[in-house]
Amino acid sequence: MELDNNRLDSFHNDIMKVVEKYPEFYIESWGPEQFLEVCPDITDEECIIMSEQLRNDFDPHSGTNWDLLQSIVETELGRDEGLPE
């Protein structure tokens, strides 16, 4: 997958609008940039799978972290890529 900088910029701008409108909320996002760190040859379709899995299984007690991304890569995508250094 190749990152689309225009799409990333658009996403960032949209998120900033939401943050400005609702400053009392904390927003965290994980996406293609981070997914590429744990799976360098991830596809667009696999990024969607990663995002869906993160949304479906989110646990506010443990949050989202590199280990969770690695686990999804292994269990949902059937890969063993290794964590970023």
matplotlib code that plots the C-alpha trace (Angstrom):
import matplotlib.pyplot as plt

x = [0.0, 1.2, 0.1, -2.0, -0.8, -3.8, -6.1, -4.0, -4.1, -7.8, -8.3, -6.1, -8.0, -11.4, -10.3, -9.0, -12.4, -14.0, -11.5, -12.2, -15.9, -15.8, -12.7, -13.9, -13.4, -10.1, -9.7, -7.0, -6.5, -4.5, -4.4, -2.3, 0.8, 0.9, -0.3, 2.7, 5.0, 3.8, 3.1, 5.2, 3.4, -0.2, -2.9, -5.7, -8.2, -6.0, -6.0, -9.8, -9.7, -7.3, -9.5, -12.6, -11.0, -9.7, -13.2, -15.0, -12.7, -11.7, -11.2, -10.9, -9.0, -6.1, -6.5, -4.8, -1.0, 1.7, 1.2, -2.5, -1.7, 0.8, -1.8, -4.3, -1.7, -1.0, -4.6, -6.7, -4.2, -2.3, 1.2, 4.1, 5.9, 7.5, 7.0, 8.6, 11.9]
y = [0.0, 3.5, 6.3, 9.0, 12.2, 14.2, 11.7, 11.8, 15.6, 15.6, 13.1, 15.2, 18.4, 16.7, 15.4, 18.8, 20.3, 17.7, 18.4, 22.1, 21.5, 19.1, 20.0, 18.0, 14.7, 12.9, 11.5, 9.0, 7.5, 4.7, 4.2, 3.2, 5.1, 3.0, -0.3, 0.0, 0.0, -3.5, -4.9, -3.1, -4.7, -4.3, -3.7, -1.2, -4.0, -5.2, -1.7, -1.7, -5.1, -3.7, -0.6, -2.7, -5.0, -2.1, -0.6, -3.8, -5.0, -1.7, -2.0, 1.3, -0.3, -1.5, 0.9, 0.6, -0.1, -1.6, -5.0, -5.0, -4.0, -6.9, -9.3, -8.2, -8.6, -12.2, -13.3, -11.5, -11.2, -14.4, -12.7, -12.4, -9.2, -8.0, -4.9, -1.6, -0.8]
z = [0.0, -0.7, 1.6, 0.0, 1.7, 0.5, 2.2, 5.4, 5.4, 4.8, 7.7, 10.0, 9.1, 9.7, 13.1, 14.1, 13.3, 15.6, 18.3, 18.1, 18.2, 21.1, 23.2, 26.2, 24.3, 23.8, 20.3, 19.3, 15.9, 14.4, 10.7, 7.7, 8.8, 12.0, 10.4, 8.0, 11.0, 12.0, 8.5, 5.8, 2.9, 4.2, 1.6, 1.6, 2.3, 5.2, 6.7, 6.7, 8.5, 11.0, 11.6, 11.9, 14.4, 16.5, 16.6, 17.3, 20.1, 21.7, 25.5, 27.3, 30.1, 27.9, 25.0, 21.7, 21.5, 19.3, 20.9, 20.0, 16.4, 16.3, 17.6, 15.0, 12.2, 13.5, 14.2, 11.6, 8.7, 9.5, 9.4, 11.8, 10.9, 14.1, 16.1, 15.2, 16.9]

ax = plt.figure().add_subplot(projection="3d")
ax.plot(x, y, z, "-o")
ax.set_aspect("equal")
plt.show()
